[in-house]
Amino acid sequence: MTMKHWLAGASLLVLAGSPALAAVTPQEAAKLGGELTEFGATKAGNADGSIPAYTGGLTKAPASYAKGSFKWTDPFASDKPILRIDAKNVDQYAGKLSAGTVKMIKDNADYFLNVFQSRRTVAYPDTVLKATVRNATSCKTLNNGLALDVKCRGGIPFPIPKDGYEVMWNKSLAYHPPMTQRAQAYVMDRSGSKFMTSEVQTYVELAYYNDERSDPNAYQILFSRTMAPARKAGEATGYTDYLDPMERSRRAWSYTVGQRRVRLAPEFAYDTPVSTLGGVMLYDEIFLFNGAMDRFDYKLVGKKEMYVPYNAYKTAFDCPADTLIQPGHLNPACERWELHRMWVVEATLKPSYRHAYSKRTYYIDEDTYQAGMFDAYDQSGTLYRGGYNYALQFYDPVAPGSPGYSVFDFVKGTYMFQGMSTGFNEPFKFIAPIPENQISPEAIAASNAR
């Protein structure tokens, strides 16, 4: 039975003690497509025009793009920086920067931000926009924000978010079609030595956008095959996440060549360090935010204009590792920063839980809902880590994406970058959903063994 048929006969079950939060009113939803975009962002530009009005996004490929090349060329390659932020003027602009960005600029005399004209490039398929408008008056969270109603499908769940949980659900379900990515991960240590820690082929699918999947509760399916280094080649890991993670926690697994068996890996969650990245990143920092929200309270602070990495075509496709990854920071000549409106969400550790962090602040782009940045603080309240997402708009097909992200450890003086795709013939490939009988851990392990 497909999800489509399951939903047709489903009844909404709300457990005692787990109230559903109300959706927005029809009057509020009427703003979508008017003063708000269909996906809920403010359509107008800001007062001084430094953030432009939204006019439909980037849907046409530039003349420099060769269809089928798997390299999305930069439509704005001729743009010149309009502002440089460095150690001399960072205090002047600190109110529009994350705490981690300020620290990186002050700690590294050779680091700076090239700020370019802001371009609101995001665009979505019509089916996603229509589902998003429908979701506005029908989507609900359950279990005090920790779960999502299974009837919510196919679009941004909360285009007019009312609390921090709704914003983070939007981030977890930010639209992209099924895809594979061939990418490398690097760690730069304090001494200035760079290490390629892994090369993987990853399949990512948001099953939330696929009504043909048999399990209506599974919202994300991900698995990776290790291609390098040689001692790890053939290994595989993966996980499936569910709309009610308290009822069905992440099903994570791993396959090792030596043992030739699949084992469940419940430790692939929360603040477990990712071993292949030198402990610089935690599992709940994959894509900057990942997994369940039960250990923190998520407070929506509001919306704020901030400088954020954006339209990162050069970062993703034009800067090889030796150029991009430098001691202390990424090469500023490979980055593009723009001013955008960001949802600000503060995540504070609950007294009854333990975690490496006491608080994180997330900055979520109002247009794409990709996580733009985060700041993380240790138990003493000291800034510990900062993360960045390098977002861009794929114009073939039309879909927002984030080819890479980084996490900086300010205590150890190290950082990681995940998503280096230069040098591969097909770094990104949008594909049809893989059949269910081919995405079980056992099937993936068997194909690796062959």
C-alpha positions as CSV (number, residue, x, y, z in Angstrom):
1,M,0.0,0.0,0.0
2,T,1.5,3.3,-1.0
3,M,1.5,6.4,1.1
4,K,-1.1,8.0,-1.1
5,H,-3.6,5.2,-0.4
6,W,-2.6,5.2,3.3
7,L,-3.3,8.9,3.7
8,A,-6.7,8.5,2.0
9,G,-8.0,6.3,4.8
10,A,-6.0,7.7,7.7
11,S,-7.5,9.3,10.7
12,L,-5.6,11.8,12.8
13,L,-4.5,10.4,16.1
14,V,-3.4,12.7,18.9
15,L,-2.2,11.1,22.0
16,A,-3.2,12.3,25.4
17,G,-0.6,14.8,26.7
18,S,0.7,15.4,23.2
19,P,-1.3,18.3,21.9
20,A,-1.3,19.4,18.3
21,L,-0.4,23.1,17.7
22,A,-2.9,25.0,15.6
23,A,-2.3,25.8,12.0
24,V,-2.6,29.4,10.8
25,T,-6.0,30.9,10.1
26,P,-7.3,31.3,6.6
27,Q,-6.9,35.1,7.0
28,E,-3.2,34.7,7.7
29,A,-2.8,32.1,4.9
30,A,-4.4,34.6,2.5
31,K,-1.1,36.6,2.6
32,L,0.7,33.8,0.8
33,G,1.2,34.8,-2.8
34,G,0.4,38.4,-1.8
35,E,2.6,40.3,0.7
36,L,4.3,37.0,1.4
37,T,5.7,34.5,-1.2
38,E,3.9,31.2,-1.5
39,F,6.6,29.8,0.7
40,G,6.1,32.5,3.4
41,A,9.0,34.9,2.9
42,T,8.5,38.6,2.9
43,K,8.1,39.4,-0.8
44,A,9.1,43.1,-0.6
45,G,12.7,44.2,-0.3
46,N,14.0,46.0,2.7
47,A,13.9,49.8,3.3
48,D,17.2,50.7,1.6
49,G,16.9,48.1,-1.2
50,S,20.0,46.1,-0.1
51,I,17.6,43.1,0.0
52,P,15.6,43.1,-3.2
53,A,12.0,42.2,-3.7
54,Y,11.3,38.6,-4.6
55,T,10.4,38.3,-8.3
56,G,10.3,34.5,-8.9
57,G,13.9,33.4,-8.5
58,L,16.4,31.9,-10.9
59,T,14.7,29.4,-13.2
60,K,16.6,29.9,-16.4
61,A,20.2,28.6,-17.0
62,P,22.9,31.1,-17.9
63,A,24.4,30.9,-21.4
64,S,27.6,29.5,-19.8
65,Y,25.8,26.4,-18.6
66,A,26.3,23.2,-20.6
67,K,23.2,21.0,-20.0
68,G,24.3,17.6,-18.8
69,S,27.7,18.8,-17.7
70,F,26.9,18.4,-14.0
71,K,28.6,21.7,-13.4
72,W,26.2,24.5,-12.5
73,T,28.0,27.6,-13.7
74,D,27.8,30.9,-11.8
75,P,25.1,33.1,-13.3
76,F,26.7,36.0,-11.4
77,A,30.4,35.5,-12.2
78,S,30.7,39.1,-13.4
79,D,29.5,40.6,-10.0
80,K,32.0,42.6,-8.1
81,P,32.0,42.9,-4.2
82,I,30.1,45.9,-2.9
83,L,31.6,45.6,0.6
84,R,34.6,44.0,2.4
85,I,34.3,43.2,6.0
86,D,37.6,42.5,7.8
87,A,39.2,43.0,11.2
88,K,39.3,46.8,10.7
89,N,35.5,47.3,10.3
90,V,34.0,44.1,11.7
91,D,32.6,45.8,14.8
92,Q,30.7,48.2,12.6
93,Y,28.8,45.2,11.0
94,A,28.8,42.8,13.9
95,G,25.0,43.2,14.4
96,K,24.5,41.5,11.0
97,L,27.0,38.7,11.6
98,S,26.9,35.5,13.5
99,A,29.1,35.4,16.6
100,G,31.3,32.7,14.9
101,T,31.8,34.9,11.9
102,V,33.0,37.8,14.1
103,K,35.4,35.5,15.9
104,M,36.8,34.1,12.7
105,I,37.5,37.6,11.3
106,K,39.1,38.8,14.6
107,D,41.2,35.7,15.0
108,N,42.5,35.6,11.5
109,A,44.1,38.7,10.2
110,D,44.0,37.4,6.6
111,Y,40.3,36.5,6.6
112,F,37.6,38.8,5.3
113,L,34.1,38.7,3.8
114,N,33.4,39.7,0.2
115,V,29.8,40.9,0.3
116,F,28.0,41.0,-3.1
117,Q,24.7,42.3,-4.3
118,S,21.9,40.2,-2.7
119,R,20.1,38.0,-5.2
120,R,16.9,36.1,-4.2
121,T,17.4,33.2,-6.5
122,V,15.3,30.5,-4.9
123,A,12.6,28.9,-6.9
124,Y,10.4,25.9,-6.4
125,P,8.3,23.6,-8.6
126,D,4.6,24.6,-8.8
127,T,3.6,21.3,-7.1
128,V,5.7,22.3,-4.0
129,L,4.3,25.8,-3.9
130,K,0.7,24.6,-4.1
131,A,1.3,22.0,-1.4
132,T,3.0,24.7,0.8
133,V,0.0,26.9,0.6
134,R,-2.3,24.0,1.5
135,N,0.0,23.1,4.4
136,A,-0.4,26.5,5.9
137,T,-3.9,25.8,7.2
138,S,-3.6,22.0,7.7
139,C,-0.1,21.2,9.0
140,K,0.3,20.7,12.7
141,T,3.1,19.6,15.1
142,L,2.4,17.0,17.7
143,N,4.0,16.0,21.0
144,N,4.8,19.6,21.9
145,G,6.5,20.3,18.6
146,L,8.7,17.2,18.5
147,A,6.6,15.4,15.9
148,L,4.8,16.3,12.7
149,D,1.3,15.3,11.6
150,V,1.6,12.6,8.9
151,K,-1.1,14.4,6.8
152,C,1.3,17.2,6.2
153,R,3.0,16.4,2.8
154,G,4.7,17.7,-0.3
155,G,5.6,21.3,0.6
156,I,7.2,23.5,3.2
157,P,5.1,22.5,6.3
158,F,4.9,25.9,8.0
159,P,5.2,28.8,5.6
160,I,4.1,31.1,8.4
161,P,5.9,29.6,11.4
162,K,4.7,30.5,14.9
163,D,7.5,29.0,17.0
164,G,11.0,27.6,16.8
165,Y,10.0,24.0,16.3
166,E,8.0,24.9,13.2
167,V,11.1,26.7,11.8
168,M,13.3,23.7,12.4
169,W,10.8,21.4,10.8
170,N,10.9,23.7,7.8
171,K,14.6,23.3,7.8
172,S,14.5,19.5,8.1
173,L,12.0,19.3,5.2
174,A,13.4,22.1,3.0
175,Y,12.7,20.9,-0.5
176,H,15.1,19.2,-2.8
177,P,14.5,16.3,-5.2
178,P,16.2,12.9,-4.8
179,M,19.9,13.1,-5.6
180,T,23.3,11.5,-5.4
181,Q,26.4,13.4,-4.5
182,R,30.0,12.4,-5.0
183,A,32.0,14.4,-2.5
184,Q,35.0,14.6,-0.3
185,A,35.4,15.7,3.3
186,Y,38.4,17.6,4.7
187,V,39.7,18.5,8.1
188,M,42.2,21.4,8.6
189,D,44.0,21.1,11.9
190,R,45.5,23.8,14.1
191,S,49.0,23.4,12.6
192,G,47.7,24.1,9.0
193,S,47.8,20.5,7.8
194,K,44.9,19.5,5.6
195,F,43.5,15.9,5.5
196,M,41.0,14.3,3.1
197,T,39.2,12.1,5.6
198,S,36.6,10.5,3.3
199,E,35.2,10.4,-0.2
200,V,31.6,9.1,-0.4
201,Q,28.8,8.6,-2.8
202,T,25.7,9.7,-1.0
203,Y,22.0,9.2,-1.9
204,V,19.6,11.6,-0.2
205,E,15.8,11.5,-0.5
206,L,13.2,13.5,1.3
207,A,10.5,10.8,1.3
208,Y,8.1,13.5,2.7
209,Y,7.8,14.7,-0.9
210,N,7.2,11.2,-2.3
211,D,3.6,9.9,-1.8
212,E,4.6,6.5,-3.4
213,R,6.7,5.4,-0.5
214,S,5.0,2.7,1.6
215,D,5.9,4.2,5.0
216,P,4.1,7.5,5.5
217,N,6.2,8.2,8.6
218,A,9.6,8.1,7.0
219,Y,10.6,11.6,5.9
220,Q,14.3,11.3,5.1
221,I,16.3,8.4,3.6
222,L,20.1,8.8,3.4
223,F,22.9,6.3,2.8
224,S,26.6,6.7,1.8
225,R,29.1,4.4,0.2
226,T,32.7,5.0,1.1
227,M,35.0,5.3,-2.0
228,A,38.2,6.5,-0.2
229,P,40.5,6.2,1.6
230,A,41.4,2.7,0.4
231,R,41.2,1.1,3.9
232,K,37.6,2.2,4.2
233,A,36.4,1.6,0.6
234,G,33.3,-0.5,0.4
235,E,31.9,0.5,3.8
236,A,28.5,2.0,4.0
237,T,26.3,3.9,6.5
238,G,22.8,5.2,6.4
239,Y,19.7,6.3,8.3
240,T,16.0,6.9,8.0
241,D,14.3,9.6,10.0
242,Y,10.6,9.6,11.0
243,L,8.0,12.2,11.5
244,D,7.5,11.2,15.1
245,P,11.1,10.5,16.3
246,M,9.8,9.9,19.9
247,E,7.7,7.0,18.7
248,R,10.2,5.8,16.1
249,S,13.7,6.9,16.6
250,R,16.3,7.2,13.8
251,R,17.1,3.8,12.2
252,A,20.8,4.2,11.6
253,W,23.1,1.4,10.4
254,S,26.6,0.7,9.2
255,Y,28.2,-2.0,7.1
256,T,31.9,-2.9,7.3
257,V,33.8,-4.9,4.7
258,G,35.8,-6.9,7.2
259,Q,32.8,-8.2,9.1
260,R,30.5,-8.4,6.0
261,R,27.5,-7.6,8.1
262,V,25.1,-4.8,8.8
263,R,24.7,-3.6,12.3
264,L,22.3,-1.1,13.8
265,A,24.0,2.1,15.0
266,P,21.8,4.0,17.4
267,E,24.8,6.1,18.4
268,F,24.6,7.9,15.0
269,A,22.7,10.8,16.6
270,Y,22.8,13.8,18.9
271,D,26.2,14.8,20.2
272,T,28.1,11.7,19.1
273,P,31.2,13.0,17.2
274,V,31.5,11.9,13.5
275,S,34.6,9.8,13.7
276,T,35.6,10.4,10.0
277,L,35.8,14.1,10.6
278,G,38.2,14.1,13.4
279,G,35.5,14.8,16.0
280,V,35.0,18.4,14.7
281,M,31.4,17.8,13.9
282,L,28.5,16.0,15.8
283,Y,25.9,13.8,14.2
284,D,23.2,16.4,14.9
285,E,25.2,18.9,12.9
286,I,25.0,17.0,9.6
287,F,23.7,19.6,7.2
288,L,24.1,22.0,10.2
289,F,20.9,20.6,11.9
290,N,19.9,17.0,11.9
291,G,17.7,14.6,13.9
292,A,15.3,14.9,16.8
293,M,14.6,18.1,18.8
294,D,13.8,16.5,22.2
295,R,17.0,17.6,24.0
296,F,16.6,21.3,23.5
297,D,13.9,23.9,23.8
298,Y,13.6,25.8,20.5
299,K,12.6,29.5,20.8
300,L,11.8,31.6,17.8
301,V,13.5,35.0,18.4
302,G,12.3,36.6,15.1
303,K,13.7,37.5,11.7
304,K,16.9,39.4,11.2
305,E,18.9,40.8,8.3
306,M,22.3,39.0,8.2
307,Y,25.3,38.5,6.0
308,V,25.4,34.8,5.1
309,P,27.1,32.6,2.5
310,Y,24.8,32.6,-0.5
311,N,24.7,31.7,-4.2
312,A,27.9,29.7,-3.6
313,Y,28.5,28.5,-7.2
314,K,32.2,29.4,-6.9
315,T,32.6,27.6,-3.6
316,A,31.0,24.5,-5.0
317,F,32.2,24.3,-8.5
318,D,35.2,26.5,-9.1
319,C,37.5,26.1,-6.1
320,P,39.4,22.8,-5.7
321,A,40.4,21.7,-2.3
322,D,44.0,23.1,-2.5
323,T,42.5,26.5,-3.3
324,L,39.4,26.5,-1.0
325,I,40.7,25.0,2.2
326,Q,43.3,27.1,4.0
327,P,44.7,27.3,7.5
328,G,42.1,28.7,9.9
329,H,39.4,29.4,7.3
330,L,38.1,28.9,3.8
331,N,39.6,31.0,1.1
332,P,37.6,34.3,1.2
333,A,38.1,34.7,-2.6
334,C,36.0,31.5,-3.0
335,E,33.1,32.7,-0.9
336,R,30.2,34.9,-1.8
337,W,28.4,36.6,1.1
338,E,25.0,38.4,0.7
339,L,22.5,40.2,3.0
340,H,19.4,38.1,3.6
341,R,16.6,37.9,6.1
342,M,17.1,35.0,8.5
343,W,14.8,33.3,11.0
344,V,16.7,33.2,14.3
345,V,16.0,30.3,16.6
346,E,17.6,29.7,20.0
347,A,18.0,26.1,21.1
348,T,18.6,25.8,24.9
349,L,19.5,22.5,26.5
350,K,16.8,21.1,28.7
351,P,17.8,20.6,32.4
352,S,17.1,16.9,32.3
353,Y,19.4,16.2,29.3
354,R,23.1,16.1,28.7
355,H,24.8,17.4,25.5
356,A,28.1,18.9,24.4
357,Y,26.5,22.3,24.1
358,S,24.4,24.3,26.4
359,K,22.9,26.4,23.6
360,R,22.9,26.8,19.8
361,T,21.6,29.7,17.8
362,Y,20.4,28.9,14.3
363,Y,20.0,31.3,11.4
364,I,17.6,30.0,8.8
365,D,17.1,31.6,5.4
366,E,13.5,32.8,4.9
367,D,13.6,31.8,1.2
368,T,15.2,28.4,1.1
369,Y,14.8,27.3,4.8
370,Q,18.3,25.8,4.4
371,A,20.2,26.4,7.6
372,G,22.4,29.4,6.8
373,M,24.6,29.4,10.0
374,F,24.7,28.4,13.6
375,D,26.6,29.3,16.7
376,A,27.2,26.7,19.5
377,Y,28.1,27.3,23.1
378,D,29.7,25.0,25.7
379,Q,28.4,24.4,29.2
380,S,30.1,27.6,30.5
381,G,28.4,29.7,27.8
382,T,31.6,30.1,25.8
383,L,31.4,30.1,22.0
384,Y,32.5,26.7,21.0
385,R,31.7,26.1,17.3
386,G,30.2,27.7,14.3
387,G,28.7,26.3,11.2
388,Y,27.9,27.5,7.6
389,N,25.8,26.3,4.8
390,Y,26.8,27.1,1.2
391,A,23.5,27.4,-0.6
392,L,22.7,27.9,-4.2
393,Q,19.9,27.5,-6.7
394,F,20.0,24.6,-9.1
395,Y,18.4,25.9,-12.3
396,D,18.3,22.5,-14.0
397,P,16.1,21.1,-12.5
398,V,14.6,24.0,-10.6
399,A,15.4,23.4,-6.9
400,P,17.4,25.0,-4.1
401,G,20.3,23.1,-2.7
402,S,23.3,23.2,-0.4
403,P,26.3,21.4,-2.0
404,G,28.6,21.9,1.0
405,Y,28.8,23.0,4.7
406,S,31.5,23.6,7.2
407,V,31.9,23.5,11.0
408,F,34.6,25.4,12.9
409,D,35.9,24.4,16.3
410,F,37.1,27.6,18.0
411,V,38.5,25.7,21.0
412,K,40.7,23.3,19.1
413,G,41.4,25.6,16.2
414,T,40.3,23.1,13.6
415,Y,37.5,22.9,11.0
416,M,35.9,20.6,8.6
417,F,34.4,21.1,5.1
418,Q,32.0,18.5,3.7
419,G,30.9,18.6,0.1
420,M,34.0,19.1,-2.0
421,S,32.8,18.0,-5.5
422,T,35.3,19.5,-7.9
423,G,37.1,17.0,-10.1
424,F,34.3,14.5,-10.4
425,N,32.4,13.9,-13.7
426,E,29.0,13.7,-12.0
427,P,29.3,15.5,-8.6
428,F,25.6,16.0,-8.3
429,K,22.9,14.0,-10.1
430,F,19.2,14.3,-9.7
431,I,17.5,10.9,-10.1
432,A,14.2,9.2,-9.7
433,P,13.6,7.7,-6.2
434,I,15.5,4.4,-5.8
435,P,13.0,1.5,-5.5
436,E,12.4,0.3,-1.9
437,N,13.8,-3.1,-2.4
438,Q,17.2,-1.4,-3.3
439,I,17.5,0.9,-0.3
440,S,17.3,-1.5,2.6
441,P,20.6,-1.7,4.5
442,E,20.9,-5.4,3.5
443,A,20.5,-4.6,-0.2
444,I,23.0,-1.7,-0.1
445,A,25.5,-3.9,1.8
446,A,25.0,-6.7,-0.7
447,S,25.6,-4.4,-3.7
448,N,28.8,-3.1,-2.0
449,A,30.0,-6.6,-1.4
450,R,29.7,-7.3,-5.1
